[in-house]
Amino acid sequence: MPDRPKTPTYFIFFILFHPDTWRILFGFCVSILLTPQLAPPDLATPGRLMLYVMIATIGWAVSGKPAGWITTGLKKWLLGDAIKK
């Protein structure tokens, strides 16, 4: 079976249907929302940056199941019966 051609549409759907895309997005959003509330006011810039990274990593780690649900739902919604489970 030959490889599928690598077109821009292929890459867009690959990124859209990959669970890690949603995990990264979730971790980034959690970090942006929670770090300003959790960081002490006198925390220096390197410490604040480390806190952003740590919270983003925790957000990425806990979003495994929701990311799977999102990608499965998108596949069913966009591809319909074309996927096999």
Residue, then its C-alpha position, 0 to 999 in steps of 0.5 A: m500500500p503506497d504512502r498517502p501524499k503529504t498535502p497541507t490538508y493531510f497535515i491539518f487533519f493530522i494535527l486536528f485528530h492527534p490527541d497531543t494537540w489538544r493536550i498541549l492546548f489544554g496545558f497552555c490554557v490552564s497555565i495561562l489561567l492559573t499561574p497569575q493566581l498561584a504565583p506570589p507577587d514577589l516572585a521573580t521572572p525566572g520563577r514565574l516562568m518555571l511556574y508557567v512551565m510546571i502548571a502547563t506540564i501538569g495540565w498536559a498530564v491530566s488531560g489525556k482522557p479528555a483529549g481522547w474524547i475530543t479527538t474521537g468526537l471530532k473523527k465521528w463528527l467530521l468523518g462519520d462512518a469512514i472510521k473504524k474503531 
